[in-house]
Amino acid sequence: MGLFLTLLYILTAYLGPQTIFGPIAEYHIEIIIALLAMIASLPSLQESGVFSLPQAYALIGMCVAVFISFVLNGLTGLAPNALLDFLPNSFTFFFIVLNCKKKRHLQMVILVLLFASLFTIYRGYSALQSGNYLSPYLVGQGNDEGSAIYRLRGLSFISDPNDFSQLIVSLIPCLFFFWRPKSLPRNIILVLVPTGLLLFGMYLTHSRGAIVAFLAVVILAARRKVGTVPSIIIAGVLFAITTAVGWSGGREISVEAGAGRMEAWAVGLDLIKAHPLFGVGFQRFGEYFFITAHNSIVVCAAELGMFGLFFWVMFVIPTIRDAVTASKPVKSKEQEVKEEEEKTPFERALAARAAAEPGMLHLKSTVAVAEPAAGSLTDLSKAKTAANPYFMDMEEDTPLPEEEIRRITRLQTISLAGYLVAGWFLSRAYVMTLFIYGGMVQVMYQMALNQGYAPPRITIPRIMRLSAMAAVGLIIVVYIMLRLQHLMPG
């Protein structure tokens, strides 16, 4: 029941309560669903270990930051409403971690996001075809040629074309969770056709940031197969194609075209200087500039201060680290021997010292416990996997093989990269999509941990140190980019 309510909650959030429930949406059905999902998730709380995750404390810290950002700006009366705006998004991380235990559960989450995206694309395209330009799924805008264009968008928090395109570009890699070797009909129906429809929908958003994010996804996805340089060449060809077909809707993709966004970044940095610790208030950037910051880092630091940015980074860093760690390809015995032979005496001494540390001994014992006994269910699983690597879609009680865990985590890593690259040009630091992906990464990492395929998570004190340094570093990067832009000839 917890999983069903989680999926219903996500679907309601992306399509909007009015779309699903009609007139009864005024009774705040989404809140009722969230409460029911919370109650149904409680039985899994104790065994989940969710409060050992740094992301859980990061979300709690962000809640505190949202509340304080209003209180310290003399807007205490608005603080509870601001908190209620943020909490529904953050809940999804906990719901995913508590209720998704298997690959099949993650596939259900992806299907919900896919349905919401395809429904939105259908409604927006239908409105375009019928000339219904007043549809809530379209927004009009002028381009550089002085003519009007209509951009596809969703409802709720994807009501901006750029936000909807960010969802699409990060969802495409997740569709390959359904990929199965030597199963062409399945791959066409569940992967290739939906991917084509999502790309068409992304084109209808005419989002320039989505182009950049999609090219980043292509480079990361292709480099493992063809190498870095060829993947960059492929991305360049795709960029030329998007330019030729008018992907941006007649809006220029250049440094000059981004001048307005750079100006918004400058305003954001000024706000950070004026309110460095706790910001100007959650979702209040628009009160200080006519457009949003168009950068998740800038908007988070400006609205919640460095205090809030610290906790945002504290959510993102362990998520990226766990995704990358669990997605590393399996090394063969020959590779391990070769790497050992290439080590210097100093590196061997360091490795020997690390092996003697208690934490490493604990890891070794954990891996040893995870080794299956002869004739066990895991042995049977490996035998079946040799015949069909992805039969686990149907046999939920059988652990996923290592290479499949690594494959889907690698896909999620690419998805996160697409989301964050798009986020560098957008101001959606706290939307539900990020927290859904964060929860999915933890589910996959837990699978790897349970079978001894991954090292222990980074400790919370270390994450806090890294987050503090990264938060400051990101602001410095934004400042340097602004300075470089100002030095360029106008």
Summary of the structure (lengths in Angstrom):
residues: 490
radius of gyration: 23.4
end to end distance: 59.1
largest distance: 72.5
contacts: 1607
relative contact order: 0.12
helix: 74%
strand: 2%
